[in-house]
Amino acid sequence: MPRDLTRTEALERELLRALDRCERNAMRTSTSTSKRRDVDSQAFRDVSNFKSHIDDEITRHDDDARAHVHSMELNALAIALARRDAELSAVHREMIELRGALERTSGDAEARARDVATSTMTIDALTIELDTERRVSIDTAEALERAIERASRTSEREKALEEALEVERARRRRAERDVAPARERGRKEGAIEGESKAAAMMGVIEGLEKELERVRGRLRRRDDDAAAGDAERRRERDARDVERETLREEVRTLESERERLRASLKAAYDANASLKATCERNADRSRAEAARRVELAERVVTLERRIDDMRAQHLDAELGYKTRLEKTLEDLRSSRNEVVSESKARREAEAELERAKSALESAETRERRVAEALEHTKSARTRIEKAYYDADRR
């Protein structure tokens, strides 16, 4: 474009010089004949036509410059639209990433919820198992306590029977000790006291002997029963000792089992506490994730609104761009038509210029000839005047 303007300015300067030259020639030849004045008028008209042609060329180049500026503006608008498309693509990619993050967050939250549900089920199962074991251990301890109580009652009863047997044996020994001296005293005093007293004593002694026999029989039966009872009690005692040892082993086993259950219960309580803490942390994390999902959803909604606004703006800008582009194309078509017509007029003006140049050259040739004729006429006139002057002098 600047090269065309420089060429136009050079053409304009050249045409201005040609105009000045034509005006000088016209001023020099202003005293010529009417034919020459017609030629000069034609030259002036040609020069005016050249001036108008130059103005048209300048106008055309100005239009070309405006069209170039407009095309640059269109290119800038296209670049801005491309940037806007890139921004829309970036926003769309960001929205896709946010949706993916939201889906991943939802999946993580669901997995955490499943883990929490599994942990809760595990805690419930452990709690039920611990309750069952605790009830079993309580029942076992109660059974052991009842067995120990029964064993203690049995041992107390055995002790009471042994004490009663010892009392009966002591009473029998005392009775024997009491009967023997009475018998001896009865024999010694029987001779001294009366027969009544002796008879009474004998009756008493016989009664005592009978009673003693009954007591002895009862004591023998009791001894036999005691011996049988002792053997039975020994067998029962041995069985009870074996049972007691078995029960003690069971008690020790149950105590160790109770300690193990207490340890497992403590471990379960610790695990329950840790699971509760984990559940609390998961709940806090779930609440944080829910808040983050809400924030992400709000951001997605905001981005979608922004995308809709940008799409609307993009559509408006694209419509404006299409309108301006169509208008520019129409202007360019009209400018092309004008340029075609101007190029045609320029070719015609160049042809007219060539004809005017040829006319100027022929006019200059005629002018030179007229000048030569004038010079020749002036010299002839001078010669004639000199001849007349010489003739008058003679």
VEXDREN-2710 file (C-alpha; in Angstrom, 1 decimal):
% VEXDREN-2710
k/r/px/py/pz
1/MET/0.0/0.0/0.0
2/PRO/2.8/2.6/0.8
3/ARG/4.5/1.7/-2.5
4/ASP/1.2/2.4/-4.4
5/LEU/0.9/5.7/-2.6
6/THR/4.5/6.6/-3.5
7/ARG/3.8/5.7/-7.1
8/THR/0.7/7.8/-7.1
9/GLU/2.5/10.8/-5.6
10/ALA/5.2/10.4/-8.3
11/LEU/2.5/10.3/-11.0
12/GLU/0.9/13.3/-9.4
13/ARG/4.2/15.3/-9.4
14/GLU/4.9/14.3/-13.0
15/LEU/1.4/15.4/-14.0
16/LEU/1.8/18.7/-12.1
17/ARG/5.1/19.3/-13.9
18/ALA/3.4/18.5/-17.2
19/LEU/0.6/20.9/-16.3
20/ASP/3.0/23.7/-15.4
21/ARG/4.8/23.1/-18.7
22/CYS/1.6/23.3/-20.6
23/GLU/0.6/26.5/-18.8
24/ARG/4.0/28.1/-19.6
25/ASN/3.6/27.0/-23.2
26/ALA/0.1/28.4/-23.2
27/MET/1.3/31.7/-21.8
28/ARG/4.1/31.9/-24.4
29/THR/1.7/31.1/-27.2
30/SER/-1.2/33.2/-25.9
31/THR/-0.8/35.6/-28.8
32/SER/-1.1/33.0/-31.4
33/THR/-4.0/32.4/-33.8
34/SER/-7.4/31.1/-32.9
35/LYS/-6.5/27.6/-34.0
36/ARG/-3.7/27.7/-31.6
37/ARG/-6.0/28.9/-28.9
38/ASP/-8.2/26.0/-29.6
39/VAL/-5.3/23.6/-29.2
40/ASP/-4.4/25.3/-25.9
41/SER/-8.0/25.0/-24.7
42/GLN/-7.9/21.3/-25.6
43/ALA/-4.7/21.0/-23.7
44/PHE/-6.2/22.8/-20.7
45/ARG/-9.1/20.4/-20.8
46/ASP/-6.8/17.5/-21.0
47/VAL/-4.9/18.8/-18.0
48/SER/-8.2/19.2/-16.1
49/ASN/-9.1/15.7/-17.0
50/PHE/-5.7/14.5/-15.8
51/LYS/-6.2/16.4/-12.5
52/SER/-9.6/14.8/-12.0
53/HIS/-8.0/11.4/-12.9
54/ILE/-5.3/12.0/-10.3
55/ASP/-8.0/12.9/-7.7
56/ASP/-9.8/9.7/-8.6
57/GLU/-6.6/7.7/-8.2
58/ILE/-5.9/9.3/-4.8
59/THR/-9.5/8.6/-3.8
60/ARG/-9.2/5.0/-5.0
61/HIS/-5.9/4.5/-3.1
62/ASP/-7.6/6.0/0.0
63/ASP/-10.4/3.6/-0.4
64/ASP/-7.8/0.8/-0.8
65/ALA/-6.1/2.0/2.4
66/ARG/-9.4/2.1/4.2
67/ALA/-10.2/-1.4/2.9
68/HIS/-6.8/-2.6/4.1
69/VAL/-7.4/-1.1/7.5
70/HIS/-10.8/-2.7/7.6
71/SER/-9.3/-6.0/6.6
72/MET/-6.8/-5.6/9.4
73/GLU/-9.6/-4.9/11.8
74/LEU/-11.4/-8.0/10.5
75/ASN/-8.2/-10.0/11.1
76/ALA/-7.9/-8.6/14.6
77/LEU/-11.6/-9.5/15.2
78/ALA/-11.0/-13.0/13.9
79/ILE/-8.0/-13.3/16.2
80/ALA/-10.1/-12.1/19.2
81/LEU/-12.8/-14.6/18.2
82/ALA/-10.2/-17.4/18.0
83/ARG/-9.0/-16.4/21.5
84/ARG/-12.5/-16.4/22.7
85/ASP/-13.0/-19.9/21.2
86/ALA/-9.8/-21.0/23.0
87/GLU/-11.1/-19.5/26.3
88/LEU/-14.4/-21.3/25.8
89/SER/-12.5/-24.6/25.1
90/ALA/-10.4/-24.0/28.2
91/VAL/-13.5/-23.3/30.3
92/HIS/-15.2/-26.4/28.8
93/ARG/-12.1/-28.5/29.6
94/GLU/-12.1/-27.1/33.1
95/MET/-15.8/-27.9/33.5
96/ILE/-15.1/-31.5/32.3
97/GLU/-12.3/-31.8/34.8
98/LEU/-14.6/-30.4/37.6
99/ARG/-17.3/-32.9/36.6
100/GLY/-14.7/-35.7/36.7
101/ALA/-13.5/-34.5/40.1
102/LEU/-17.1/-34.4/41.3
103/GLU/-17.7/-37.9/40.1
104/ARG/-14.4/-39.1/41.7
105/THR/-15.4/-37.3/44.9
106/SER/-18.9/-38.9/44.8
107/GLY/-17.2/-42.4/44.2
108/ASP/-14.8/-41.8/47.1
109/ALA/-17.7/-40.7/49.3
110/GLU/-19.7/-43.8/48.4
111/ALA/-16.7/-46.0/49.1
112/ARG/-16.2/-44.3/52.4
113/ALA/-19.9/-44.7/53.2
114/ARG/-19.6/-48.4/52.3
115/ASP/-16.5/-48.7/54.5
116/VAL/-18.4/-47.0/57.4
117/ALA/-21.3/-49.3/56.9
118/THR/-19.0/-52.3/56.8
119/SER/-17.2/-51.0/60.0
120/THR/-20.6/-50.5/61.7
121/MET/-21.7/-54.1/60.8
122/THR/-18.4/-55.4/62.0
123/ILE/-18.8/-53.4/65.3
124/ASP/-22.3/-54.8/65.7
125/ALA/-21.2/-58.3/65.1
126/LEU/-18.3/-58.0/67.5
127/THR/-20.6/-56.4/70.1
128/ILE/-23.1/-59.3/69.7
129/GLU/-20.3/-61.9/70.0
130/LEU/-18.9/-60.1/73.0
131/ASP/-22.3/-60.0/74.6
132/THR/-22.8/-63.7/73.9
133/GLU/-19.4/-64.5/75.4
134/ARG/-20.0/-62.3/78.4
135/ARG/-23.3/-64.0/79.0
136/VAL/-21.7/-67.4/78.6
137/SER/-18.9/-66.5/81.0
138/ILE/-21.4/-65.1/83.5
139/ASP/-23.5/-68.3/83.3
140/THR/-20.3/-70.4/83.7
141/ALA/-19.2/-68.3/86.7
142/GLU/-22.6/-68.6/88.3
143/ALA/-22.5/-72.4/87.7
144/LEU/-19.0/-72.5/89.3
145/GLU/-20.2/-70.5/92.2
146/ARG/-23.2/-72.9/92.7
147/ALA/-20.9/-75.9/92.4
148/ILE/-18.5/-74.4/95.0
149/GLU/-21.4/-73.6/97.2
150/ARG/-22.7/-77.1/96.9
151/ALA/-19.3/-78.5/97.6
152/SER/-19.0/-76.2/100.7
153/ARG/-22.4/-77.3/101.9
154/THR/-21.4/-81.0/101.4
155/SER/-18.2/-80.5/103.3
156/GLU/-20.0/-78.7/106.1
157/ARG/-22.5/-81.6/106.3
158/GLU/-19.7/-84.1/106.4
159/LYS/-18.0/-82.1/109.2
160/ALA/-21.4/-81.9/111.1
161/LEU/-21.8/-85.7/110.8
162/GLU/-18.2/-86.3/111.9
163/GLU/-18.7/-84.0/114.9
164/ALA/-22.0/-85.8/115.8
165/LEU/-20.2/-89.1/115.6
166/GLU/-17.4/-87.8/117.8
167/VAL/-20.0/-86.5/120.3
168/GLU/-21.8/-89.9/120.3
169/ARG/-18.5/-91.8/120.8
170/ALA/-17.6/-89.4/123.7
171/ARG/-21.0/-90.0/125.3
172/ARG/-20.6/-93.7/124.9
173/ARG/-17.2/-93.6/126.5
174/ARG/-18.6/-91.5/129.4
175/ALA/-21.5/-93.9/129.8
176/GLU/-19.1/-96.8/130.0
177/ARG/-17.0/-95.0/132.5
178/ASP/-20.2/-94.2/134.5
179/VAL/-21.7/-97.8/134.4
180/ALA/-18.5/-99.6/135.5
181/PRO/-18.0/-97.6/138.8
182/ALA/-21.7/-97.9/139.5
183/ARG/-21.6/-101.6/139.1
184/GLU/-18.6/-101.9/141.4
185/ARG/-20.1/-99.7/144.0
186/GLY/-23.3/-101.7/143.7
187/ARG/-21.5/-104.9/144.5
188/LYS/-19.6/-103.3/147.4
189/GLU/-22.6/-101.5/148.8
190/GLY/-25.1/-104.3/148.2
191/ALA/-24.0/-106.2/151.2
192/ILE/-24.3/-103.2/153.4
193/GLU/-27.5/-101.7/152.2
194/GLY/-30.8/-103.3/152.1
195/GLU/-32.0/-105.8/149.6
196/SER/-34.5/-103.2/148.4
197/LYS/-31.9/-100.9/147.6
198/ALA/-29.8/-103.7/146.1
199/ALA/-32.8/-104.8/144.1
200/ALA/-33.4/-101.3/143.1
201/MET/-29.9/-100.9/142.2
202/MET/-29.9/-104.2/140.3
203/GLY/-33.0/-103.1/138.4
204/VAL/-31.2/-99.9/137.7
205/ILE/-28.1/-101.7/136.7
206/GLU/-30.0/-104.1/134.5
207/GLY/-31.8/-101.2/133.0
208/LEU/-28.6/-99.5/132.5
209/GLU/-27.1/-102.7/131.1
210/LYS/-30.0/-103.1/128.7
211/GLU/-29.7/-99.5/127.8
212/LEU/-26.0/-99.9/127.5
213/GLU/-26.6/-102.9/125.2
214/ARG/-29.1/-100.9/123.2
215/VAL/-26.6/-98.1/123.1
216/ARG/-23.8/-100.5/122.2
217/GLY/-26.0/-102.0/119.5
218/ARG/-26.9/-98.6/118.3
219/LEU/-23.3/-97.6/118.5
220/ARG/-22.2/-100.8/116.6
221/ARG/-24.8/-100.1/114.0
222/ARG/-23.7/-96.5/114.0
223/ASP/-20.1/-97.6/113.8
224/ASP/-21.0/-100.0/111.0
225/ASP/-23.0/-97.3/109.4
226/ALA/-20.2/-94.8/110.1
227/ALA/-17.7/-97.3/108.7
228/ALA/-19.8/-97.8/105.6
229/GLY/-20.5/-94.1/105.6
230/ASP/-16.8/-93.4/106.0
231/ALA/-16.0/-95.6/103.1
232/GLU/-18.9/-94.0/101.1
233/ARG/-17.8/-90.6/102.3
234/ARG/-14.2/-91.4/101.4
235/ARG/-15.4/-92.5/98.0
236/GLU/-17.6/-89.4/97.8
237/ARG/-14.8/-87.3/99.2
238/ASP/-12.4/-88.7/96.6
239/ALA/-15.0/-88.2/93.9
240/ARG/-15.6/-84.7/95.3
241/ASP/-11.8/-84.1/95.4
242/VAL/-11.6/-85.3/91.8
243/GLU/-14.6/-83.2/91.0
244/ARG/-13.2/-80.3/92.9
245/GLU/-9.9/-80.6/91.1
246/THR/-11.8/-80.9/87.8
247/LEU/-13.9/-77.9/88.9
248/ARG/-10.7/-76.0/89.8
249/GLU/-9.2/-76.8/86.5
250/GLU/-12.4/-75.7/84.8
251/VAL/-12.4/-72.6/87.1
252/ARG/-8.8/-71.9/86.1
253/THR/-9.7/-72.6/82.4
254/LEU/-12.7/-70.3/82.7
255/GLU/-10.7/-67.7/84.5
256/SER/-8.1/-67.8/81.7
257/GLU/-10.9/-67.7/79.2
258/ARG/-12.5/-64.8/81.1
259/GLU/-9.1/-63.0/81.0
260/ARG/-8.9/-63.8/77.3
261/LEU/-12.4/-62.6/76.8
262/ARG/-11.7/-59.5/78.9
263/ALA/-8.6/-58.8/76.7
264/SER/-10.6/-59.4/73.5
265/LEU/-13.4/-57.3/75.0
266/LYS/-10.9/-54.5/75.7
267/ALA/-9.4/-55.0/72.2
268/ALA/-12.9/-54.9/70.8
269/TYR/-13.7/-51.7/72.9
270/ASP/-10.4/-50.2/71.6
271/ALA/-11.3/-51.3/68.1
272/ASN/-14.8/-49.9/68.5
273/ALA/-13.3/-46.6/69.8
274/SER/-10.9/-46.5/66.9
275/LEU/-13.7/-47.4/64.5
276/LYS/-15.9/-44.7/66.1
277/ALA/-13.0/-42.2/65.7
278/THR/-12.6/-43.4/62.1
279/CYS/-16.4/-43.1/61.5
280/GLU/-16.2/-39.6/63.0
281/ARG/-13.3/-38.7/60.7
282/ASN/-15.1/-40.3/57.8
283/ALA/-18.3/-38.4/58.7
284/ASP/-16.2/-35.1/58.9
285/ARG/-14.6/-36.0/55.6
286/SER/-18.0/-36.9/54.1
287/ARG/-19.3/-33.5/55.3
288/ALA/-16.3/-31.8/53.9
289/GLU/-16.7/-33.7/50.7
290/ALA/-20.4/-32.9/50.6
291/ALA/-19.5/-29.2/51.1
292/ARG/-16.9/-29.5/48.4
293/ARG/-19.4/-31.2/46.1
294/VAL/-21.8/-28.4/46.7
295/GLU/-19.1/-25.9/46.0
296/LEU/-18.1/-27.8/42.9
297/ALA/-21.7/-28.0/41.8
298/GLU/-22.0/-24.2/42.3
299/ARG/-18.8/-23.7/40.3
300/VAL/-20.1/-26.0/37.6
301/VAL/-23.4/-24.0/37.5
302/THR/-21.4/-20.8/37.4
303/LEU/-19.2/-22.1/34.7
304/GLU/-22.2/-23.3/32.7
305/ARG/-23.8/-19.9/33.1
306/ARG/-20.5/-18.3/32.1
307/ILE/-20.3/-20.6/29.1
308/ASP/-23.8/-19.8/28.1
309/ASP/-23.0/-16.0/28.4
310/MET/-19.8/-16.5/26.4
311/ARG/-21.7/-18.5/23.8
312/ALA/-24.3/-15.8/23.6
313/GLN/-21.5/-13.1/23.3
314/HIS/-19.7/-15.4/20.8
315/LEU/-22.9/-15.7/18.8
316/ASP/-23.5/-11.9/19.0
317/ALA/-19.9/-11.3/18.0
318/GLU/-20.1/-13.9/15.2
319/LEU/-23.3/-12.4/13.9
320/GLY/-21.7/-8.9/14.1
321/TYR/-18.6/-10.3/12.5
322/LYS/-20.7/-11.9/9.7
323/THR/-22.7/-8.7/9.2
324/ARG/-19.5/-6.6/9.1
325/LEU/-17.9/-9.2/6.9
326/GLU/-20.8/-9.2/4.5
327/LYS/-20.8/-5.4/4.5
328/THR/-17.1/-5.4/3.9
329/LEU/-17.5/-7.9/1.1
330/GLU/-20.2/-5.7/-0.4
331/ASP/-17.9/-2.7/-0.1
332/LEU/-15.1/-4.7/-1.6
333/ARG/-17.3/-5.8/-4.5
334/SER/-18.4/-2.2/-5.0
335/SER/-14.8/-1.1/-4.6
336/ARG/-13.7/-3.8/-7.1
337/ASN/-16.3/-2.6/-9.5
338/GLU/-15.2/1.0/-9.0
339/VAL/-11.6/-0.1/-9.4
340/VAL/-12.5/-1.9/-12.6
341/SER/-14.3/1.1/-13.8
342/GLU/-11.5/3.4/-12.7
343/SER/-8.9/1.2/-14.3
344/LYS/-11.0/1.4/-17.5
345/ALA/-11.3/5.2/-17.1
346/ARG/-7.6/5.3/-16.4
347/ARG/-6.8/3.4/-19.5
348/GLU/-9.0/5.7/-21.4
349/ALA/-7.4/8.7/-19.7
350/GLU/-4.0/7.4/-20.6
351/ALA/-5.1/7.0/-24.1
352/GLU/-6.4/10.6/-24.0
353/LEU/-3.1/11.6/-22.4
354/GLU/-1.2/10.0/-25.2
355/ARG/-3.4/11.8/-27.7
356/ALA/-3.0/15.0/-25.7
357/LYS/0.8/14.5/-25.6
358/SER/0.8/13.9/-29.4
359/ALA/-1.4/17.0/-29.8
360/LEU/1.0/19.0/-27.6
361/GLU/4.0/17.6/-29.5
362/SER/2.3/18.6/-32.8
363/ALA/1.4/22.0/-31.2
364/GLU/5.0/22.5/-30.1
365/THR/6.2/21.5/-33.6
366/ARG/3.7/23.9/-35.1
367/GLU/4.9/26.5/-32.6
368/ARG/8.5/26.0/-33.5
369/ARG/7.5/26.3/-37.1
370/VAL/5.5/29.4/-36.4
371/ALA/8.4/30.8/-34.4
372/GLU/10.8/30.0/-37.2
373/ALA/8.4/31.6/-39.6
374/LEU/8.1/34.6/-37.3
375/GLU/11.9/34.8/-37.1
376/HIS/12.1/34.5/-40.9
377/THR/9.4/37.1/-41.2
378/LYS/11.1/39.4/-38.7
379/SER/14.5/39.0/-40.6
380/ALA/12.7/39.6/-43.9
381/ARG/10.9/42.6/-42.5
382/THR/14.2/43.9/-41.1
383/ARG/15.8/43.4/-44.4
384/ILE/12.8/45.1/-46.1
385/GLU/12.9/48.0/-43.6
386/LYS/16.6/48.3/-44.0
387/ALA/16.1/48.3/-47.8
388/TYR/13.4/50.9/-47.4
389/TYR/15.6/52.9/-45.1
390/ASP/18.6/52.7/-47.5
391/ALA/16.3/53.6/-50.4
392/ASP/14.9/56.6/-48.5
393/ARG/18.4/57.7/-47.7
394/ARG/19.5/57.5/-51.2
END
